[in-house]
Amino acid sequence: MSEGPDPVVLAPGLAVGRARPLVFIAGPCVIESPEHVVRMALLLRDIAAELGIPLVFKASFDKANRSSLASYRGPGLEAGLAALAEVKRATGLPLLTDVHEPAQAAAAAAVVDVLQVPAFLCRQTDLLLACGRTGKPVNVKKGQFVAPHDMGNVAAKVRSTGNRGVTLTERGTSFGYNNLVVDLRGLATMRRIAPLVFDATHSLQLPGGLGDATGGAREFVFDLARGAVAAGVDAVFAEVHDDPPHALSDAATQLSPAEFRTLVAQLLAIRRAYDTTTAG
């Protein structure tokens, strides 16, 4: 895989990309309560300190693309950002959250370090421009319907605002109904556009596969993540919950903290091998 473009600074002292350590982005899919999100952030902060990894904490204040109207969406913008501000005070971790509408970008940027554009919205020009104009780093997830090389146009929209802090995330491509497939060739293509994140848990969703909810094949998380790191991605994204079967969103694919710790240890070993074989 090519070295890729210049690194992107996600937060003070934390950059992702060429010649930088493997970054991890992790947290529960959605904010379930202020207490739970702080508890999860403290757990993940301790794992990051134990394993010596750079970590960005992720949780969403709203999940606007749930399968069913009855699905839990989250606490909303105001309450969710207040909860994330408390996470910042309690842990000091850099924060990432999704925004779904242009009007949310500035408010979210006042609290978090990285704005994320969900995959279904990756071509929404007004949203991309609003995120770019905040000056905060913008992580754009590749739409399940978008070819890897077409993400160049997406990155260009954000960069047109003068914001060079764009990262891209691979999270699978629709392959028939209710199924996603990761094409490792696309990792090389997108990493030539921007520093690249691999989303190890969303890539194994089965969208709408449970009828009124999204299913998943979490038993393959380790396999895909190991392959992505061996291919040279710059960061790994994983949703982590202390009780995955009872998570209010993405219960079929979230990892437990113990599983996340094991995954990180394996990926660091692979990254060391990758760095050794590509040095020079």
Phi, psi and omega in degrees: 000141180293162184295329178093175182286182181298150178298159177245133177277117181272328181197164179307124180080006182227112177238152179234137178135203187307130176063021177247157178298156175296126181262147176242136175242122187207154177159175179290155182304313187222153175289115181269327174195158177302321181293317182294318184291325176292318179300316179294322180295320178295318177302312183289325176300319180293320177296317180298318179294319180298318186263355177069041183249148169286129186230133169250129181272134182238134167202146183259139175276344178207138172246092189280355185241034178294156184297321187233150176299334181280350183289147178293130182258332184125178185280349183095174189299303188295308181293324181294317179293326176297320178294320179291325175298324177291323175302316179299316180295322185282330189239332186075006182287147167297147186238147174228138174213159179280148166234142185246344182224148180305324183292342180277343191297310184295319180297316180294321181296337178287345184245315188259168182268329184228131174264140179240133176261119182297157185302316182297343186249013191292345178255007182282101189302313183298323179292314180299318180292319179297318177295315180300322183290343176291339184083353178279154174303145182235119176259118182252123176279134178293128176299146180296349184249008188247136175288145182307316183292337179286350176289349173298321177294324179295310179299323181296326178297314179295315183293338179296342178277357185093358180269115180266000186275063183253131168237156180241153180232130172271129179219027174096159181236139180301130180227086187077192183280139173055036181208144176236148177227139176260124177259110183298338176298326181294335178296314179297319180297312184287330180290343173283344181269317185198161172308142193242133175254140171253124179269100188286336184262314179296334180295343181252015173292155168243089190303125181066012189291346178258013180088293179249014179202162179276133175267194180186165180236065187298343180295347180257005183303312183297319182298311182291319180296318178298318178297320182292319179291322176298332178277352172103019179298160186267340182205157177234132181251131177214136176272132188231134183220144182282353176211070188309317182299337181251013176298146183279353176208140177056040180298335185282347185230351182289151179261152170282162176303321179295319178295320179297316179300315179296317179299314180301315180301318179294318183291326177295322178295318179293320180296321178298319178295319179298312182298322181293319185279343181254358181299137177080000000 
